[in-house]
Amino acid sequence: MIPVALTIAGSDSGGGAGIQADLKTFSALGTFGTSVLTAVTAQNTRGVTAVETLSPAIVAAQIDAVLGDFHVGAIKIGMVSSEAVIRAIAGRLRAHGRHAVVDPVMIATSGDRLIDEDALGALKEELLPLAEVLTPNLPEAALLLGERVAETEAEMREQGQRLRALGPRAVLMKGGHRQEAESVDWLLSDAGELRLAFPRVETINDHGTGCTLAAAIAAELAKGHQLNEAVREARTYLQGALQSAKSWRLGGGRGPVHHFHALWPAIAGERAS
């Protein structure tokens, strides 16, 4: 049977993040991608200029259409900035008896918040208990907990455990915001604590890294991997996507990672300029 994954997220017209990044990731990892659109953004490598959120009814209808027909092995949830949409998603997932990889997209690269207090409350109340794994970066983890941003690995682990107490089955604390020689993530679950360390890739082409990692985890889960292995494989895939995109130039801002680095030769990135 062909593995199928579902992404529930917003559209990025620049193609580097959101639904577009998720579907590219699913395909690159040998998984058939399905999608539920939550919002449309006018976006490129320089930033977001407009956002239009879809109605809760059409979001719920998309979920029912996909889950009512496809054998979906894993679900990834990304940008959901509306309280009503969050509650609609949670209601349909509960009705279908499903959990998801939840990427809490709440803070833009610029540092601007993308979610208001009502939506933040709904996210914590409705989606965190439905998370197979929650994948916050350090600022997002701090916002969810109402704490300062973790600065050490010990603080990352402590915050991750406090997030687990809010309902997720597992939490992947992403340490990319720490300016160290290694980029270290911690996966915290009933199976214990797993440290994942990779050399930091110095690049401006890192748009969509959070979306890509969460989608890669969902793809690996859909293929039947257990969580620890799915996260390890997904992080390895992201490392290659970052490394392979270092030399290319797409747009005038923070460019996307190279989702198809295993299929396109490395020189293809240089030809894209």
N, C-alpha and C positions, 0 to 999 in steps of 0.2 A: 504494500500500500504506500502511496506517495505521502510523505509527511506534510501536514498542513499547519500553518501558523496564522494567527490573526493579529493585526495591529489595530488598536483603537487610539487615534491620535489626530493632530492637526496637520494640514498641508503646508509645506514649505515650497513656495513657488521657485526658489533658487535651487531646489533639488538636493540640498546637503543634509537636511534634518527632517524630522517628522515622518509622515507617511511615506514620502519618497525614499528617505534613507532606510526606513524599515523594510520596505519591499525590496530594495536593492540588496540589503543584508540577507533577507530570507532567501532570495534567489542565489546569491553568491554561496550560501551554505547548503544548497541543495534541498530547499524547502519551498513548497508552493505557498505563496503569500496571498492572504485575503485581507480586506481592510474595512474599517468603519471610520468615516471622517467626522471629527468633532468640531473643527473650525477651519476656516480658510485664512491664510495670512498672505499679505503682500510683503515678500521678504527676499533678500539676496545676501551676499557675503558681507555687506556693510551694516545690515540691521533689518528690523521690522518696521514697516511704515503704516500698516493697517491690519486689523484683525476683525473677522466676522464670525461669530459663533453660531453654529447650527442649532436648530431647535432640539430639545430633548426627545420629541416624538420621532424625528427622522433618525436620530442617533440610535434610539431603542429599536426602530424598525430595521436598521442595517444589522444590528447585532442579531436579532431574531432571524433575519434572512440568511446570514452566514452560518450561525450555529444550528439552524434548523435544517441545513442541507449538507454541509461539509463535516467530515470527521476531523475537527480541529484539535491538534495535539497540544497546543500551547497558545496562550494569549498574552500580548504585551499592551500595556496602557501607557500612553505618553501624555501629551498636552490636553488637559481638561481643566479649563480656567473658570467654568461656570458651575455654580452650586447645583443648579437644576440638572445640568448635563451629568455631573458626577453622580447625583442620586439616581438618574435614569440608568446610567451604566451599571451601578451597583445592583439596582433592582433586577435588571435583566441577567446579570451574572449569577445572582442568587437563584433566580428562576430556573436557570439552566444548570445550576449546581457546579459552577466553575470558579477557579481562582486564576490569578494572573501575575505576570511579571509587571510590577508597578514602578515606572520611572517618574518620580514626582517633579515634573518640570515646573518650577516655581520662580526661578531667578534667571534673568537673561545674562549673557556673557558680560554685558555692560554693568551688571549689578542691580538693574531695575527689577522690582518684583512684578511677577506676571499673574499673581493670584491675590484676590482680596480676602478679608478675614472670614467672610461667610463661606467662600469656596474652600479655604484652608480648613475650616472646621469640618466641612462635609468630607473632604479628602481623608482627614484623620478618622472620622467616625464611620464612613461608608467603605472606603477603598482599602485602607490599611488592613482591616481584618480579612479582606479577600486576597491579600498579596501572598502568592507563593514565595516570592522574594521581592523585597523593596530595594531599589538601587539609588539612594541619594548621594549626591556629592556632599562635600562638607558644609557649604552654606545652606543647602537644602535640609540637611539633617538638623542643623542648628535652628532653622526656622520652624521645623516641625516640632522640636522640643522646647522652643522658646529659650534657648541657651546661646552662649557664645560659640563661635566656630572652633572646633577641635584643632589643636595645634600639634599634638603628639599622637603616636600610634596607640598609646594607652588610652588617651581621651577618645580616639576614634572607636575603640572597642567598647568603652564604657557607654558612649552615646548609642552605638549600635544595639547594645543590649537593652537600653531604655526604649529604643524604638521598637524592638521586638515585643516589649511589654504592651505596646499599643495594638498588637494583633497580627503582624506579619509572621508567617512561618519561618522566614529567614530574612536577614538584612545584609546587603552588600554595601559596605561603607567605602566609597570611592575616594582615594586620597590624591587625586590629580592636582588639587589646588595647593598642596604642600610643595614648596619649591625645594625639593631634594633631588639628589642624583638618581634615585629610584622613585618610580611611581608605585606606591603600595596601597593595595586594597585589602579589606578584611571581610570575609564571609562568615557570618555568625548564624548558626542554626542549631537544631537539636543534636546534630552530629558533631558539634564542637566548633572550634574557631580555625579558619583556614586563611593563612597569609599568602597573598599573591603579589609578587614584586617583579617589576619589569623596568628596564632602563628607560629613563625619561627621554622622550623624543622632542627635541627642540624644533618647533615648527609653528608657523602661523596658520597652517591648514588643519585646524582641529574642530571646524564647525560640524556639529552633529555627533560628537563622540558619545555623549550620553545616550542618545536615541539608538545609535548603532550598537553599543554594548548591550543594552537591554533587549534589542531585537535579536541580537546574536544568541543571547541566553535563551530566549523563547524558541529560536530555531533549533538549538541543540536539545532543548527539552522535548520539542515536537518529534525529534528523531529518536527519542527514547533514552537519552542520557540522564543519569541521576544528577542532582543539583550541583554537587561539587565539581563533577567532570564537565557539566554544561558551562558553568562559570569559568572554569579553567580554559576550555576550548574557545569560549567567546572572547575572553581577555587576550588570548593569543592571536585570534583573528583581528581584533582591534589594533593590537600592536603592529601587525603587518600593514593594516590600512593606514595607520599614522605614518609609519616609516616610508611607505611607498608614495605617499602624497607630498613628501617634503619638497620635491623638486618642481612640482607643477604649479602653474598659476591659473586659477579660475576666478574671475571677478577681481575686484579691487580691494577686498577686505580679507576677513578670515575665511579661507577656502575650505572646501569639504575634504573629508578623508577619502581614500581610494577604496571604495567598497569592493571593486572587482580586481584587487591587486593580484589574486592568484590566477586570474584568467587573462589579464592584459599584461604584456611585458612591461618591465619597469620604465623603459624608454618612452612608453606611451604617455607617461606623465609629463615628460619634458616636451613632447610634441604638442601638448594641449595648450601651451602658452601662446 
